[in-house]
Amino acid sequence: MINVVLADDHVLVRDGIKALLEDEQDIIVIDEASDGKEALEVIKKNKPHLLIVDIRMPELNGIEVVQKIKQSNSDVKTLVLSMHDSEEYVLKSIEAGADGYLLKGASKDEFLKALHTVASGGKYFAGDISSILIKNLDSKRNDTAETKQALTETYNLTKREKQILNLVLEGKSNKDIAEELDISKRTAEVHRFNLMKKLDVKNLMELANKVREFNL
């Protein structure tokens, strides 16, 4: 049996959800709340399996309620049921720890599917919501790629620095580098120091990792 708490400041919405669920044999609405603060109190008292919560509520909004539930390490699953499909609301809900996000215009079948998925430990985001997540993920990937490209350009090494780099990665000492490049040991030391500083590394392991990462 899935024990559910409803949190919405509109009585008609709560009554509608209860009516929709009354024929379901494995789901029972055990309590309700009309604002965020009351929702937390009801959850603490009843310890339900699942909270169905609206975003815009008095006292605490739905996103704040979800965040506080997750911060308390509660096992309560959270399904945000909202009329808002804005990117801001969706992403903030997920960042707060929501297990699902569904629009109030969803069909009964999709609502039940979301409810069962979240209650069983899964994640559920409607098609329109998924497109927002994919767009956000692509944006982050592009930002990462642009950052990496910028760093690669920043680490653009001179011919001499590449010579020093190769010799350092071969495990050559400053004396060995000086002899191979026909420079003084002191000059080799300076080149090596400047190279490590430019690449912002402290040892050979970090240097090798950065060379691989940025294809230097």
C-alpha positions, 0 to 999 in steps of 0.5 A: 500500500502506497501512503500518500500525503497531498499538499496544495492550497486549493481544496478543489485540487486535493478533492479532485486527486482524492477522487481520482485515487479512490478506486486504486487498491494500492494507494491511499491518501492518509492526510492533506496540507494546505501550505508548506509548513503544514505539509512538513508537520503532516509528513513528520507525523505520518511518515508517508511513502509519497508526498504530492506537492504543488509549487505555489503555496503559502508559508513555504512553497513546494520547492522549499518543502522538497528541499527540507525533506531531502535535507532531513534525510527522509525516505519520503518520495516527492512528486511535484504536481504543478501547472507551471512548465517553466524551465526555472520551476522545473530545474529548481525542483530537481535541484531541490531533490524532487523525484518527479515533476508532472503537469496538472494537465496530465492524463489519469494514466500518466498521473498513476504511472508517475505516482507508481514510478516515484513511489517505487524509487524511480524518477518521473518527468513528463515529456515536456519536462524531459525536453527542458532537462535535455536542453539544460544538460546540453547547455552544461556540456557546451559550457564545459567544452567551451571552458576546456577549449579556452583552457587549451588555448591558455595552455598554448605552449611554445616550442621550447616549453614542449621540448621541456615538457617531453623531457620532464615526462620522460623522467629527465632531471634538470641536468639531463635536460640541460645536456640534451638541449645544450643549456645551463642547468639553471636555465633548465630549472627555470624552464621547468619551474615556469612550465609547472607554474603555467600548467598549474601543477605541483608534481609529475602525476598532475602534469601527466594528467593535464597533458592527457586532458588537454592534449598538449 
